[in-house]
Amino acid sequence: ENHPLVLVARIYEKVFAHIGDYHICVTRALKEWLCDSFSLSENKITVMYDKAPGFFHPRNVVEKHRLFYKLSDDLFSNGFGRCPATMYETPFTKATPSASANDEEENRGHYDPYTDDDPTTKFKLALKPDRPRLLIR
């Protein structure tokens, strides 16, 4: 705290905190700290919580299968994995015929991860139990 660079940073903060017309922070605690430390007016500070947008969500198994199928060429060109991905299997997921399908002919060769809106009607998609847990590239 007695380092010259820390002293310069504090002077910088105090001078420019009052010059700014408006301040944005990511927590209410930071807003309170700015008010207390620099005697700023609360109406000059807005809290914008640091949160991911609603379209970020955990991927379901169908979305994961499509992603790994799409990435399979890149993954295998670098020597990753045991075998290239097919429409029915990637290193991480596997599609098996669903019991709800009427006959075996309906299941064979009709699944395309790029075009099928809901492949779960014909196939049961699941994450492989022996899949890699961490992918570092």
C-alpha positions as CSV (number, residue, x, y, z in Angstrom):
1,E,0.0,0.0,0.0
2,N,3.0,2.3,0.3
3,H,4.3,1.5,-3.1
4,P,4.6,4.7,-5.3
5,L,2.5,3.1,-8.1
6,V,-0.3,2.4,-5.6
7,L,-0.2,6.1,-4.6
8,V,-0.3,7.3,-8.2
9,A,-3.3,5.0,-8.8
10,R,-5.2,6.4,-5.8
11,I,-4.6,10.0,-6.9
12,Y,-5.7,9.1,-10.4
13,E,-8.9,7.5,-9.1
14,K,-9.8,10.5,-6.8
15,V,-9.1,13.1,-9.5
16,F,-11.0,11.3,-12.4
17,A,-13.8,10.0,-10.2
18,H,-15.1,13.6,-9.9
19,I,-14.5,14.5,-13.5
20,G,-16.7,11.7,-14.9
21,D,-20.3,12.5,-15.6
22,Y,-21.5,9.0,-15.0
23,H,-20.1,5.8,-13.5
24,I,-21.0,2.1,-14.2
25,C,-20.2,-0.7,-11.8
26,V,-21.1,-4.4,-11.6
27,T,-22.1,-4.7,-7.9
28,R,-24.0,-2.7,-5.3
29,A,-21.0,-3.1,-3.0
30,L,-18.8,-1.3,-5.5
31,K,-21.4,1.5,-5.9
32,E,-21.4,1.9,-2.1
33,W,-17.6,1.9,-2.0
34,L,-17.5,4.6,-4.8
35,C,-19.9,6.7,-2.8
36,D,-18.0,6.4,0.4
37,S,-14.5,6.6,-0.9
38,F,-14.9,9.4,-3.4
39,S,-18.0,11.2,-2.0
40,L,-19.9,10.6,-5.3
41,S,-23.6,11.1,-5.6
42,E,-25.6,7.8,-5.8
43,N,-27.5,9.1,-8.9
44,K,-24.3,9.4,-10.8
45,I,-23.6,5.6,-10.4
46,T,-25.5,2.8,-12.1
47,V,-25.2,-0.9,-11.2
48,M,-25.2,-3.2,-14.3
49,Y,-24.9,-6.7,-13.0
50,D,-22.4,-8.9,-14.7
51,K,-24.6,-11.7,-16.0
52,A,-24.8,-13.8,-19.1
53,P,-27.6,-13.1,-21.5
54,G,-30.6,-15.4,-21.5
55,F,-29.5,-17.3,-24.7
56,F,-26.5,-18.7,-22.8
57,H,-27.6,-22.0,-21.3
58,P,-26.3,-25.5,-20.7
59,R,-26.5,-27.5,-23.9
60,N,-28.8,-30.5,-24.1
61,V,-27.6,-33.7,-25.5
62,V,-29.0,-33.0,-29.0
63,E,-27.1,-29.7,-29.2
64,K,-24.0,-31.4,-27.9
65,H,-24.2,-34.1,-30.5
66,R,-24.6,-31.6,-33.3
67,L,-21.7,-29.6,-32.0
68,F,-19.3,-32.5,-31.7
69,Y,-20.4,-33.9,-35.1
70,K,-19.7,-30.5,-36.7
71,L,-16.3,-30.2,-34.9
72,S,-15.3,-33.8,-35.7
73,D,-13.1,-32.9,-38.7
74,D,-11.2,-30.3,-36.7
75,L,-10.8,-32.7,-33.7
76,F,-9.5,-35.6,-35.8
77,S,-7.2,-33.6,-38.0
78,N,-5.2,-32.9,-34.9
79,G,-5.1,-36.5,-33.8
80,F,-7.7,-36.3,-31.1
81,G,-9.9,-39.3,-30.3
82,R,-10.2,-42.9,-31.2
83,C,-12.2,-42.8,-34.4
84,P,-13.9,-40.2,-36.7
85,A,-17.4,-39.1,-35.9
86,T,-20.3,-40.5,-37.8
87,M,-23.9,-39.2,-37.8
88,Y,-24.6,-41.7,-35.1
89,E,-21.6,-41.4,-32.9
90,T,-19.0,-38.9,-31.8
91,P,-16.2,-39.3,-29.2
92,F,-18.6,-37.8,-26.7
93,T,-22.2,-38.9,-27.8
94,K,-24.0,-41.8,-29.3
95,A,-27.3,-42.2,-31.1
96,T,-29.1,-45.5,-30.7
97,P,-32.5,-46.4,-32.3
98,S,-35.4,-45.4,-30.1
99,A,-37.9,-47.9,-28.9
100,S,-40.7,-45.5,-30.0
101,A,-39.8,-45.9,-33.7
102,N,-42.2,-48.2,-35.6
103,D,-39.8,-50.5,-37.4
104,E,-36.1,-51.0,-37.9
105,E,-36.2,-49.7,-41.5
106,E,-37.4,-46.3,-40.3
107,N,-34.4,-46.0,-38.0
108,R,-31.7,-46.9,-40.6
109,G,-29.9,-43.9,-42.2
110,H,-32.5,-41.3,-41.7
111,Y,-30.8,-39.2,-39.0
112,D,-28.9,-36.1,-40.0
113,P,-27.6,-33.9,-37.2
114,Y,-27.7,-30.8,-39.4
115,T,-31.3,-31.1,-40.6
116,D,-33.4,-33.1,-38.1
117,D,-35.2,-30.8,-35.8
118,D,-35.8,-33.4,-33.2
119,P,-33.7,-36.5,-33.6
120,T,-35.0,-37.9,-30.3
121,T,-38.2,-39.1,-32.1
122,K,-36.1,-41.8,-33.9
123,F,-33.0,-42.0,-31.8
124,K,-32.0,-41.9,-28.2
125,L,-29.0,-39.6,-27.9
126,A,-26.8,-40.0,-24.9
127,L,-23.4,-38.9,-23.6
128,K,-20.9,-41.7,-23.7
129,P,-19.8,-42.8,-20.2
130,D,-16.2,-43.2,-21.4
131,R,-16.1,-39.8,-23.1
132,P,-13.2,-37.4,-22.3
133,R,-14.1,-35.1,-19.5
134,L,-11.8,-32.2,-20.5
135,L,-10.9,-31.1,-24.0
136,I,-7.8,-28.9,-24.3
137,R,-6.6,-27.6,-27.6
